[in-house]
């Protein structure tokens, strides 16, 4: 939240390391709170801040799970402004690369139609 770019970059890096350090220890509520501070910085223009924020979001993906980050990301994938869409698609693409298997459970269940089969019986049996 600080006005200075260097402080925001340092804070994003600290959040990344905290998220990776407490992954799996039951600190999800605190991490979501920190993610709410990191997320508005996705629209920064400084390359160093962008990298730090993207790394913090990747750390949050490891600690919170891909579904939580996907819920944050879905709001901007189809935004009318191209600049907003580009940022959100960049986050979604890195999320997809890092956690393809974890995203399957977050996708909606669709009914089969005449030509396509959308059911996932393996996932339904597991859940």
Secondary structure, 3 states (H helix, E strand, C coil): CCCCHHHHHHHHHHHHHHHHHCCCCCCHHHHHHHHHHHHHHHHCCCHHHHHHHHHHHHHHHHHHCHHHHHHHHHHHCCCCCHHHHHHHHHHHHHHHHHCHHHHHHHCCCCCCCCCCCCCCHHHHHHC
